[in-house]
Amino acid sequence: MMNWMEKELAALAEQALERSLTSSAPVPGRPGYVMRGERMLLNLSSNDYLGLVGHPVIIEAMREALLIEGAGSGASRLVTGNRLPYRHLEEALAAWQKSEAALVFANGYAANVGVIQALAGRGDVVFSDQLNHASIVDGITLSRAEHARYRHNDMEHLRLLLNKHRDKRRKLIITDTIFSMDGDCAPLHELAALKQEYGAMLMVDEAHSGGIYGPRGEGLCHKLGLSDEVDVHMGTFSKSFGVYGAYVSGSHTLIRWLINKARPLIYSTALPPSLVSGISQALALVQADQWRRERLIAASRLFRSLLGKAGFEVGSGDSPIVPVIVGDNDTALRFSSALAEEGIAAVAIRPPTVPEGTARIRFSLSAVHTDEELSDAAASIRTIGVKLGVLKS
Ligand code: PMP
């Protein structure tokens, strides 16, 4: 009965596109590493950008709350799941973002799907960068609004589409601030100007910039002085914060609307209160520990420059996501296996996560990596690049 799956899986495997789960485990006392089977690998595939995953203050807060609040929240937030730690966290989030209000979601995927569905529907249009995260794409599909996909960071194309859809009821422009598979940033000044000119709403996904940019890690929009231009700010707690969950910040009206309309918030059980308490501690650390941001940015610059000197095209910028595009799927898999042989965990990213023909190794850095670890890694990456013909020797 299910033969069709076997057939399609075989076709995926044939194109080096089948995915499988590999177990990983943390290495006690070595936050920049991961265990794969018996081997300890330098972890260049984690989103724990600031090195907070194992922070004792966060863990202790979770443990204490677990004992008081229990293992789960027991219900949706609109029923009896809205425990006290939520209020503390949302007040702290709004103060951090200098917004009127904030709302916690189960994760970034649920936040994007919920917000987009709540803000756009039939007769509306959502303008979305071609390389935006899959959760944004899924949110648009579920919203039933028209999906106007503009070429990556191409503001002329966006303007063309805005003109074409001038008469639509509501217009929403959405962008990742730092693109998750490329590590480059969106032209936020231009997006803010277009939003004004065309009377659209602007939503940003700061999943990969929250905690990293801005004087207290508020994100890229704050760093650029654009936070007041943004109607909907979204970010995750699963990356820089080292925990899990997501937030949306904005006006009181926006948050009231989302409480009434965002389906993943309404129809799903609230996060365990212990987790919410842990996030509050992570938020305090994100704001206070400026050195983590500085170290991460220095590490990102160093790693880009080392790979650039080795002959890879890694682009400019200082985000912690550094892709090495190798092209075909099989080479990407072989590159990743060779890296594991050299003691480095760095996964191959293949279509449909990235466009056809742009399979890559996506390196992601953390504040806990040392210069020495990064330069040793860059030397191994170069050697493998030459061996696989990705680089000329
Ligand atoms: N947005 C972006 C840009 C992401 O990269 C991710 C996670 N990969 C998400 C949203 C989803 O966040 P979460 O993992 O918290 O569901």
Residues whose N, C-alpha, C, O or C-beta is under 5 A from the ligand:
A	BS01	PMP	N107 G108 Y109 H133 S135 D176 S180 D205 A207 T236 S238 G245
